[in-house]
Amino acid sequence: MKNSNEVLKSYLEAGSGKVRMDMLRMLLSSFFAGMFIALGAFGSQVASGCASSAAAGKMLSAVVFPVGLTMVLISGVELFTGNNLLIIAARAKTPSGSYVNFPQLLRSLVIVYIGNFIGSLFVAFLVVYSHMPSLFGGALAKAMVAAAAGKLTLTPVEAVFRGILCNILVCVAVWLSLAAGELSGRIQALFLPTMLFVLCGFEHCVANMYFIPAGLMTASSYGITAPQITGGMQDIVHMLVRNLLPVTVGNLIGGMFIVGMGYCLLFNEKARQD
């Protein structure tokens, strides 16, 4: 197992490679990451539908969702929330300067965000129009709509704060996974923080790129109504403004500034001395 100084060193090297990836490869890599998170999210909804009570459903959902992040980290594809840690490579100094400059960091985050969104939408479309929501006598469809509607009822402040809490845990999960030496250890290390954020109901922007569009498509396809869903373009505006934008801001604060900058301050000088 690596200590945090060793994790920092290995992440600095990996980070400089991440931001220098060509645009097409970065977009394709982030597309897969969006798909994997969306598949984990849908799996968590199916698992929840298998439970006999809301509490058991919440626990089952939290246990299954980490499968998505496991596929992301083990495959090495690009996830926006985890890549918030690239701020470390932008702030950590070498004798010749930083490992990553801020234009490279910004370019990477924007491309990866777009790719994650496309991948998540792709899975949402396939799930809904393969009629998977008809599982459990249509109960899954109602749950998918309710999940989307619930996310659209959050106030901006709630969405930002839940986004902060979420990405603290996601970035810690990434860090812990990098500390493990073997595949089984990496999976175990990322599992518990990821399970915790789902169990607590924190907000992950890439997961919401699946949850909300899937719920909106399901509402339209199955004729399910909810007070927060109108069935028009207004829903897309609400998705972006009421949820994805503030959740993304929260994820950036939690992942980039709290964990990323915090860990850089804690470990960078020691790592340079070792």
C-alpha positions as CSV (number, residue, x, y, z in Angstrom):
1,M,0.0,0.0,0.0
2,K,1.3,3.5,-0.9
3,N,1.3,6.3,1.6
4,S,-0.2,9.7,0.6
5,N,3.2,11.1,-0.4
6,E,3.7,8.3,-2.8
7,V,0.1,8.6,-4.1
8,L,0.7,12.3,-4.8
9,K,3.9,11.6,-6.8
10,S,2.1,9.0,-8.9
11,Y,-0.9,11.2,-9.4
12,L,1.3,14.1,-10.6
13,E,2.8,12.0,-13.3
14,A,-0.6,10.6,-14.3
15,G,-2.2,14.0,-14.3
16,S,0.3,15.5,-16.7
17,G,-0.6,12.7,-19.1
18,K,-4.3,13.2,-18.7
19,V,-4.4,16.8,-19.7
20,R,-2.1,16.3,-22.7
21,M,-4.4,13.6,-24.2
22,D,-5.7,14.6,-27.7
23,M,-9.2,15.8,-27.8
24,L,-10.8,12.8,-29.6
25,R,-9.3,10.3,-27.2
26,M,-10.3,12.5,-24.2
27,L,-13.8,12.8,-25.5
28,L,-14.1,9.0,-26.1
29,S,-12.6,8.2,-22.7
30,S,-15.0,10.5,-21.0
31,F,-17.9,9.1,-23.0
32,F,-17.2,5.6,-21.5
33,A,-16.9,7.1,-18.0
34,G,-20.3,8.7,-18.4
35,M,-21.7,5.4,-19.6
36,F,-20.3,3.5,-16.7
37,I,-21.6,5.9,-14.1
38,A,-25.0,5.9,-15.8
39,L,-25.1,2.1,-15.8
40,G,-24.2,2.0,-12.1
41,A,-26.9,4.6,-11.5
42,F,-29.5,2.5,-13.3
43,G,-28.4,-0.6,-11.5
44,S,-28.9,1.2,-8.2
45,Q,-32.5,2.0,-9.2
46,V,-33.2,-1.6,-10.2
47,A,-31.7,-2.8,-6.9
48,S,-33.8,-0.3,-5.0
49,G,-36.9,-1.7,-6.7
50,C,-36.1,-5.2,-5.4
51,A,-36.4,-4.1,-1.8
52,S,-39.5,-4.4,0.4
53,S,-39.0,-1.1,2.2
54,A,-37.7,2.4,1.4
55,A,-34.8,2.0,3.9
56,A,-33.7,-1.4,2.4
57,G,-34.0,0.1,-1.0
58,K,-31.8,3.0,-0.1
59,M,-29.1,0.6,1.2
60,L,-29.3,-1.7,-1.8
61,S,-29.0,1.3,-4.1
62,A,-25.9,2.5,-2.2
63,V,-24.3,-0.9,-2.4
64,V,-24.8,-1.3,-6.2
65,F,-23.9,2.3,-7.4
66,P,-20.2,1.9,-6.7
67,V,-20.0,-0.6,-9.6
68,G,-20.0,2.4,-12.0
69,L,-17.1,4.2,-10.3
70,T,-15.2,0.8,-10.1
71,M,-15.5,0.4,-13.9
72,V,-14.3,4.0,-14.3
73,L,-11.2,3.8,-12.1
74,I,-10.1,0.3,-13.1
75,S,-10.6,1.1,-16.9
76,G,-8.7,4.4,-16.5
77,V,-11.3,6.4,-18.3
78,E,-11.9,10.1,-17.6
79,L,-14.5,11.2,-15.1
80,F,-15.2,14.9,-14.4
81,T,-15.6,14.6,-10.7
82,G,-12.5,12.5,-10.1
83,N,-10.5,14.7,-12.4
84,N,-11.1,17.7,-10.1
85,L,-8.0,16.3,-8.4
86,L,-6.0,17.6,-11.4
87,I,-5.8,20.9,-9.5
88,I,-3.0,19.2,-7.5
89,A,-0.9,18.8,-10.7
90,A,-1.6,22.5,-11.5
91,R,-0.5,23.7,-8.0
92,A,2.3,21.3,-7.2
93,K,5.6,22.8,-8.2
94,T,8.7,21.3,-9.8
95,P,12.0,23.1,-10.3
96,S,10.8,24.1,-13.8
97,G,7.3,25.1,-12.8
98,S,3.9,23.3,-12.5
99,Y,3.1,19.8,-13.8
100,V,0.0,21.2,-15.5
101,N,-0.9,24.7,-16.5
102,F,-4.4,26.1,-15.9
103,P,-5.4,26.3,-19.6
104,Q,-4.7,22.6,-19.9
105,L,-6.7,21.9,-16.8
106,L,-9.7,23.9,-18.0
107,R,-9.6,22.3,-21.4
108,S,-9.5,18.9,-19.8
109,L,-12.4,19.5,-17.5
110,V,-14.6,21.0,-20.2
111,I,-14.0,18.2,-22.7
112,V,-14.5,15.5,-20.0
113,Y,-17.7,17.1,-18.7
114,I,-19.1,17.1,-22.3
115,G,-18.1,13.5,-22.9
116,N,-19.5,12.4,-19.6
117,F,-22.8,14.1,-20.4
118,I,-23.0,12.4,-23.9
119,G,-22.2,9.0,-22.4
120,S,-24.8,9.4,-19.6
121,L,-27.5,10.5,-22.1
122,F,-26.7,7.6,-24.3
123,V,-27.4,5.1,-21.5
124,A,-30.5,7.0,-20.4
125,F,-31.9,6.8,-24.0
126,L,-31.1,3.0,-24.3
127,V,-32.6,2.2,-20.9
128,V,-35.8,4.1,-21.4
129,Y,-36.5,3.1,-25.0
130,S,-35.6,-0.5,-24.4
131,H,-38.6,-0.4,-22.0
132,M,-36.5,-1.3,-18.9
133,P,-38.6,1.0,-16.7
134,S,-41.5,-1.4,-17.1
135,L,-39.8,-3.7,-14.6
136,F,-41.7,-4.5,-11.4
137,G,-45.0,-3.8,-13.1
138,G,-44.1,-0.2,-14.0
139,A,-43.0,0.6,-10.4
140,L,-39.4,1.3,-11.7
141,A,-40.7,3.8,-14.2
142,K,-42.5,5.7,-11.4
143,A,-39.4,5.6,-9.2
144,M,-37.2,6.9,-12.1
145,V,-39.6,9.9,-12.6
146,A,-39.8,10.5,-8.9
147,A,-36.0,10.5,-8.7
148,A,-35.7,13.2,-11.4
149,A,-38.5,15.3,-9.9
150,G,-36.9,15.1,-6.5
151,K,-33.6,16.5,-7.8
152,L,-35.4,19.3,-9.6
153,T,-37.0,20.4,-6.3
154,L,-33.6,21.2,-4.6
155,T,-32.8,24.8,-4.0
156,P,-29.5,26.1,-5.5
157,V,-27.9,26.2,-2.0
158,E,-29.0,22.7,-1.2
159,A,-27.7,21.5,-4.6
160,V,-24.3,23.2,-4.1
161,F,-23.9,21.9,-0.5
162,R,-24.8,18.3,-1.4
163,G,-22.5,18.6,-4.4
164,I,-19.6,19.6,-2.1
165,L,-20.2,16.7,0.2
166,C,-20.5,14.3,-2.7
167,N,-17.2,15.1,-4.3
168,I,-15.3,15.2,-1.1
169,L,-16.1,11.5,-0.8
170,V,-15.6,10.7,-4.5
171,C,-12.2,12.3,-4.6
172,V,-11.2,10.6,-1.3
173,A,-12.4,7.3,-2.9
174,V,-10.1,8.0,-6.0
175,W,-7.2,8.8,-3.7
176,L,-7.7,5.7,-1.5
177,S,-8.0,3.6,-4.6
178,L,-4.6,4.9,-5.9
179,A,-3.1,4.0,-2.6
180,A,-3.9,0.3,-3.0
181,G,-1.5,-2.0,-4.7
182,E,-3.7,-4.7,-6.0
183,L,-7.0,-4.8,-7.9
184,S,-9.0,-6.2,-5.0
185,G,-7.7,-3.5,-2.7
186,R,-8.5,-0.7,-5.2
187,I,-12.1,-1.9,-5.4
188,Q,-12.5,-2.1,-1.7
189,A,-10.9,1.3,-1.1
190,L,-13.3,3.1,-3.4
191,F,-16.4,1.2,-2.4
192,L,-17.1,2.6,1.1
193,P,-16.8,6.4,0.3
194,T,-18.9,6.0,-2.8
195,M,-21.5,3.9,-1.0
196,L,-21.6,6.6,1.7
197,F,-22.4,9.5,-0.7
198,V,-25.2,7.5,-2.3
199,L,-26.6,6.4,1.1
200,C,-26.6,10.0,2.4
201,G,-28.3,11.4,-0.8
202,F,-25.4,13.7,-1.9
203,E,-25.4,15.1,-5.4
204,H,-23.0,13.9,-8.2
205,C,-23.3,15.9,-11.4
206,V,-22.4,13.0,-13.8
207,A,-24.9,10.6,-12.1
208,N,-27.5,13.4,-12.4
209,M,-26.7,13.5,-16.2
210,Y,-28.3,10.1,-16.2
211,F,-30.9,10.4,-13.4
212,I,-32.7,13.5,-14.6
213,P,-32.8,12.9,-18.4
214,A,-33.8,9.2,-17.8
215,G,-36.6,10.5,-15.5
216,L,-37.8,13.1,-18.0
217,M,-37.8,10.5,-20.9
218,T,-39.6,8.0,-18.7
219,A,-42.3,10.6,-17.8
220,S,-42.9,11.3,-21.5
221,S,-42.7,7.7,-22.7
222,Y,-44.9,6.3,-19.9
223,G,-47.3,9.2,-19.4
224,I,-46.3,9.7,-15.8
225,T,-46.9,13.1,-14.3
226,A,-45.0,15.0,-11.6
227,P,-45.5,18.6,-10.4
228,Q,-41.9,19.5,-11.3
229,I,-42.0,18.0,-14.8
230,T,-43.9,19.8,-17.6
231,G,-42.9,17.7,-20.5
232,G,-41.5,20.6,-22.5
233,M,-38.2,22.5,-23.1
234,Q,-38.7,24.1,-19.7
235,D,-37.6,20.8,-18.1
236,I,-34.3,20.9,-19.8
237,V,-33.7,24.5,-18.6
238,H,-34.7,23.4,-15.1
239,M,-32.3,20.4,-15.3
240,L,-29.4,22.7,-16.2
241,V,-30.2,25.6,-14.0
242,R,-31.7,24.1,-10.9
243,N,-29.6,21.0,-10.6
244,L,-26.6,20.4,-12.9
245,L,-25.1,23.9,-12.7
246,P,-25.2,24.2,-8.9
247,V,-24.3,20.6,-8.3
248,T,-21.3,21.0,-10.6
249,V,-20.2,24.1,-8.7
250,G,-20.5,22.1,-5.5
251,N,-18.6,19.2,-6.9
252,L,-15.8,21.6,-8.0
253,I,-15.6,23.1,-4.6
254,G,-15.5,19.8,-2.8
255,G,-13.2,18.0,-5.2
256,M,-10.9,20.7,-6.4
257,F,-10.6,23.2,-3.6
258,I,-11.3,21.1,-0.4
259,V,-9.7,17.7,-1.2
260,G,-7.4,18.7,-4.1
261,M,-5.9,21.9,-2.7
262,G,-6.0,20.5,0.8
263,Y,-4.1,17.4,-0.1
264,C,-1.7,19.4,-2.1
265,L,-0.9,21.6,0.9
266,L,-0.6,18.6,3.1
267,F,1.6,16.4,1.0
268,N,3.4,18.3,-1.7
269,E,6.4,19.6,0.2
270,K,7.0,16.2,1.9
271,A,6.7,14.4,-1.5
272,R,9.3,16.7,-3.0
273,Q,11.7,16.1,-0.1
274,D,11.3,12.2,-0.3
